Amino acid sequence: MHIVRSYDDEQRQLVERIVAMGHTAVAQLEAALDVVERRDDGAARRVVANDEAIDEAERQVSQDVMRLALRGPMARDLRAVLAGLRIPAEIERIGDHAANVAKRSIVLHAAPPLPQVAGLRALGMVAAGQVRQALRAYATGDDTLALQVRDNDARLDQQYTALFRELLTWMMEDPRHITPCTHLLFMARNLERVGDHATNIAENVWFLRHGDEPLPPRDKRDGTSAPTALP
């Protein structure tokens, strides 16, 4: 019984470390959005440099997960081990996307400010909120909240598509806008991908509770690859 209790305690501590890692990545994302708006190159470079801390956290968590796996867990615990490897990988990618936004902001600041920066920030805050909810679902084992995160990804897709179309229109109206708008397009794509990683975290929460039971179908509304995406 003592061994089982010890194992359960280590599992809880692992989840807490993964959730803390996730909140660090979200803070990085919010910092990246802030430097875009404030046009602060120094802060942008700090966001890029801080990405290494998230990478190191993922490496440490992976080692901790493998130590738990070697103790011979049951089927339920094996799902926890798999989620303990998958979710930090999703968080690490969120950190990468935050760093990418910060890197492009440095180049973007060489051009005059664009009004679409406000739309980019709005998109990013929705994505950050999705990650926070996914982390809460993981921390509490709330599969209902996980499904809400997964379903809400359609809203983020809609915002991304609207910003995509607005930027294309802006580029077509004035060739001088092409370079800065291209950077904003790539930054927006990074933010849309953050939403996808939040969805993947949520789907791992479902997997923890239900194993291979199929997930309900969901709506996807990223229209950027459709012919109607062009203005």
N, C-alpha and C positions, 0 to 999 in steps of 0.2 A: 504493500500500500504506500509506503514511504517513497519507493521508486516511482510509482505512478504519479504521486503528488508532485514529486520533484520534476518529472517530465512535463506535467501540466503547467507548473510554474514557469519552466523554461520556455514553453510554447507561448504563454501569455507575455512574457518579457520580449520574446522575439517579435510578436505582433506589435507591441508598443514601440520597439525600435524601428520597425518598418513604417509605422504610422508617423513617427517623428521624422524619419527620412522623407516621407511624402510631404509633410508640412514644410520642410526645408526647401524642397523643390518648388512648392507653390509660392513660398516667399521669394524665391529666385525669379519666378515668373512675374510676380507682381512688381518686383524691383525692376525687371527688364521693361515692363510696360511704363513704369514711372520715368525711366531714363529716356524713353522715346518721347514722352510728352514734355519733359523738362530740357531735352536736348543736352544731356550731361554726359560727355564722353568719358570723363574720369569714372563716374559711377557705372557706366556701361562696361568698362574694362574690369571693374571689380566683380561685376556679375559673371563675366566670362571666366575670370580667375577662380571664383568660388565654385564653379562646376566640378572641380577636382574633388571637393569635399563630398559631393553626392556620389561620385564614382567610387571613392574610397569606402563610403558607407555601404554601397552595394556589394563590394568585395567582402567586407566584414560580415554582412548579413548572410551572404552565400556560404561562408565558412561555418557560421553558426547553424544554418539550416542543415548542412551536411553532417555536422556533429549530431544533431537530433536524429537525422535519418539513419545513421549507423547504430542507433540504439534499438532498432527493430520495431518500429511503430506498427500499429494495426491499420486496417484499411482506411478508417476515418482519419487517422493521423498522417497517413501517406498523402491524402488530399491536402492536408495542412502543409506538408513538406513541399509539395508541388506549388501550391499557392505562395509559399514563402520564398520560392525561387522566381516565380513568374512576376509577382507584384513589384518587388524591388527593381526588376528589369524594366518594367513599365515606368516606374518612378525615375529611373536613371535617364530614360529617353525624354521624359518631361523636362528634366534638368538640361538636357542637351538642347531641346527646343527653346528653352528660356535663354540659354547662352547664344543660340543662333539669332534670336530677336535682338539681343544686346549688341552682337557683332554688327548686324546690319544697321542698327541705329546710328552707329558711329559714321558710317558712309552716308546715311540718310541726312545727317545733320549738316553735310556740306551744301545741301540744297535748301531753298526757302521752305518754310513750314507748309505742310499740306493740310487741308481741312479733314481729310480722311483719317488722320492720326486719331481723332476722337472715336471714329468707328472701329479702328484697330483696338484701341483700349477697351471699348465696350465688349468686343469679341473676346478679348483676352480675359476680362473679368468673368464672363460667362464660363469660359474654359476653366479658370481657376476655381470657380464655384463648383463645377462638376467634379474636379479632382478632390476638393474638400469633402463633398458628399460621398464620393466613392471610398475615401479613407475612413469616413465615419461608418459606412456600411461594413467595411472590413473589420474595424475595431470592435464593433458591436455584433457582428455576425447577422446583420439585418438584410435578409434577401429581398424584402419588399423595397427597401430604400435602394438596393442595388439595381432592381428593375427600373425604378424611377430614374436613376442616373442614366441607365441604358436608353430609356425612352426619350429622355430630355436631350439626347445628342442631336435629335432632329432639329431642335430649336437652334443649336449652335451651327448646324449645317446651313440652315436658312440665313442666319446672319452672315456667315462666311460667303455664301453665294451672292447675297445683296452687296456686300463690300467688294467682292470680285467684279461684279458688273459695273459698279460705280467707278472703280479704278480703271477698268477698260475704257469706259466712256471718257473719263478725264484724259487718258492717254491719247485717244483718237481726236479729241478737241484741240490739243496743243502738244506738238512733239517735244517741247521742253519738259513736259511732265513724264515722259516715258521712263527715264532712268529712276527718279525717285519713286514713281508708282510701281515700277518693277520690284524694287526693294520692299515696298509695302505689300505687294502680292505674295512674295516669298515669306514675309513675316506673318501675314494672315494665314498662309498655309501651315506654318509651324503651329499657330494657335489652334487651327482646326485639328491638327494631329494630336495636340494635347487632349482635346476632347475624345479622340479615339482611344488614347491610352487610359483615360478615365473610364471609358466604357469597358475596356479590357480588364481593368481592376474590378469593376462591378461584376463582370461575367465570372471572374475567379471567385468572388464571394458566393455567387450562385453555385458554382462548382463545389465549393466547400460544403454547402448545405445539401446539395442534391446530386452530387456526382455527375454522371453522364446523362442525366435526365435532360431532354431537349429544352432549350430556352424558348419562350414565346416569340413569335415573329415581331419585328419592329420596323418602324418607318425610317428611311434614310432620305435626306433632302439636300444633299450636296449636288447642286445642279450645274457645277462649273464645267463638267465634261459633256454636258448636253448641248445640242445645237442652239437651244434657246438661251444659253448662257451669254451669247454675244449680244451686245446692245443693238 
